[in-house]
Structures are given as structure tokens and as C-alpha cells.
Amino acid sequence: NKHELLPLRQERDNINNYMKIQQFRFNNKFQYSFDVEEELLDKYMVPRMVIQPLVENAIMHGLERKVEGGWVRITAYVTEKRFVIQVIDNGVGMSEERLELLNRTMKMNPVNQSISQDKNHSGIALININKRLKLKFGNQFGIMLSSTPDIRTVTEVVLPLLLNRK
């Protein structure tokens, strides 16, 4: 599908619209920022519906249970061969055991990736997005997580450099 990839600017606009709804829903309980250099927004393409579900995860699993002072921040940077997008939140985080399980699962061959479902369905969206990225671009790409409970969770999406040819 030619519309499977879109410029980062368009994905940012989709996320901004999603966040307006969330800000209304949660009565501006948390802050949101999209801190990406302007030139990257039109230069690089990203797979559709990869970043927004990660923002949703940050809200559902990180910020919903936080009383106040929560924030979600999206950043991006480029290396020689990769385009890295980070979704960072200061929510409740996750245990070291959960973090290790998720990262170990996401490093596996996508065909073998699955995770035990718990009552919160925690990790299913991450695993599905990660599978999609690995199957499309190769095993060196995908999602990596880091988390310190009650301080910060970083969800890092590692993509190939997909230049916008328009």
C-alpha cells in the first residue's frame, strides 16, 4: 500500500489531533510536546500508525494512574543509517522484570514473538508494532524500551532512513 508510509509531519498532525482529544478527556492533566527539528518533519517517512499507539500506551499505562504533573514528549534524531523516534513519559513506569520480558520478546524473530496476556493487555500493542517493523524492514529495526519506575519510560522506535521523495 503506497499510503503505508507518510511524512513525519503528517504523523505529527495525527498525533496532535489525538492529543487534543486526550487533553479534553483528562482535563489537561498532563503536558504534551513534539520536539522534533523542523527539517526532519518533511525529510523522512514513517510507517502509518506506529507512533500514535505508543503515545496511547504512554497515557494508558504510564500517565492515567499518575495523580498530576505527567507529561509525554516525542523526540527524533538521525544517525548514519537510522531514524530514531522516542516517546518519553514520566508516568508510573514498569518493573525491571516486565521491562526485561518485553525487550527480550521484541528482540526475537518476529515469527516467534508473543507475550503472555495479563489483565491490562500490557505489551500487546508494542509487540504488534514491533513485529510489523521487523517484518517490513528487518530484525535490526523495531522497538526498544527503557524504564525507571515513577521517573521515566522511553519507547524508542528504530527505523531505516526512509527519505521523502516528494
C-alpha positions in Angstrom: 0.0 0.0 0.0 1.6 3.3 -1.1 -0.1 5.1 1.8 1.6 2.8 4.4 4.4 5.4 4.8 3.8 9.0 5.4 5.9 12.1 6.1 6.7 12.5 9.8 4.8 15.9 9.7 1.6 14.1 8.8 2.0 11.6 11.6 2.7 14.5 14.0 -0.5 16.2 12.9 -2.4 12.9 13.5 -0.8 12.7 17.0 -1.6 16.3 17.7 -5.3 15.7 16.9 -5.3 12.6 19.1 -3.7 14.5 21.9 -6.3 17.3 21.7 -8.9 14.6 22.4 -6.9 13.1 25.3 -6.3 16.6 26.8 -10.0 17.2 26.8 -10.7 13.7 28.2 -8.2 14.1 31.0 -8.9 17.8 31.7 -5.4 18.8 30.7 -4.0 16.5 33.4 -0.7 16.1 31.6 1.6 18.1 29.2 2.5 17.0 25.7 5.3 18.1 23.4 6.5 17.1 19.9 10.1 18.3 20.0 11.5 17.4 16.6 13.6 19.5 14.3 11.5 21.2 11.6 13.7 19.8 8.8 13.1 16.2 9.8 9.3 16.5 9.6 9.2 16.6 5.7 12.5 14.8 5.0 11.7 11.4 6.5 8.8 9.0 6.1 7.4 6.8 8.9 5.1 3.9 8.9 1.5 4.9 9.5 0.1 4.3 13.0 3.3 3.5 14.7 3.9 6.5 16.9 0.3 7.3 17.9 -0.3 3.9 19.6 3.0 4.4 21.5 1.7 7.7 22.8 -1.6 6.0 23.7 0.4 3.4 25.6 2.3 6.1 27.5 -1.0 7.6 28.5 -2.9 4.4 29.4 -0.1 2.6 31.2 2.0 5.4 32.4 0.0 8.6 33.0 -3.6 7.6 33.7 -2.6 6.4 37.2 -0.4 9.4 37.9 -2.1 12.0 40.1 -0.6 15.1 38.5 2.4 16.5 36.7 2.5 14.0 33.9 4.0 14.6 30.5 4.6 12.9 27.2 7.4 14.1 24.9 8.2 12.9 21.4 11.7 13.5 20.0 13.6 12.2 17.0 17.1 12.1 15.7 19.1 10.7 12.8 22.2 8.5 12.8 24.2 7.4 9.7 21.7 4.6 8.9 18.8 5.0 11.2 15.9 7.3 12.1 15.1 7.1 15.8 11.8 8.3 17.3 11.4 8.4 21.1 8.1 8.6 23.0 9.1 9.6 26.6 6.8 9.9 29.6 7.2 10.4 33.3 4.5 8.0 34.3 4.5 5.1 36.7 6.9 3.1 34.6 7.3 -0.7 34.7 9.1 -3.2 36.8 12.5 -4.4 35.8 11.1 -7.9 35.2 8.3 -6.6 32.9 10.8 -4.4 31.0 13.2 -7.4 30.5 10.3 -9.6 29.3 9.2 -7.0 26.8 12.6 -6.2 25.5 13.6 -9.9 25.2 10.4 -10.7 23.3 10.9 -7.7 20.9 14.4 -8.9 20.1 13.2 -12.3 19.0 12.5 -13.3 15.4 9.0 -11.7 14.7 7.5 -15.1 13.8 8.2 -16.2 17.4 7.1 -13.0 19.2 4.2 -13.3 21.6 3.7 -12.3 25.2 1.5 -13.7 27.9 -1.6 -11.6 28.2 -2.3 -10.0 31.6 -5.4 -8.3 32.7 -4.2 -4.9 31.3 -3.2 -6.4 27.9 0.1 -4.7 28.6 2.6 -5.1 25.8 0.3 -6.4 23.0 0.4 -3.1 21.1 4.2 -2.9 21.5 4.7 -6.4 20.3 2.4 -6.0 17.3 4.1 -2.7 16.2 7.5 -4.3 16.7 6.5 -7.3 14.6 5.3 -5.0 11.8 8.5 -3.1 11.8 10.8 -6.1 11.8 8.8 -7.9 9.1 8.9 -4.8 6.9 12.4 -3.5 7.5 14.4 -6.3 9.0 15.5 -7.5 12.5 17.8 -4.6 13.2 14.8 -2.3 13.4 12.0 -2.2 15.8 11.2 -1.0 19.3 13.4 -0.9 22.5 12.2 0.2 25.9 13.9 1.6 29.0 12.0 2.5 32.2 12.7 3.6 35.7 9.6 3.2 37.9 8.0 6.5 38.8 10.6 8.5 36.9 10.6 7.8 33.1 9.8 5.4 30.3 11.4 5.7 26.9 9.9 3.8 24.0 12.4 4.0 21.1 11.4 3.3 17.5 14.4 2.5 15.3 13.6 2.8 11.6 15.7 2.8 8.4 16.3 6.2 6.8 13.2 6.5 4.6 13.6 9.7 2.6 10.5 11.5 1.4 11.0 11.6 -2.4 8.4 14.4 -3.0 
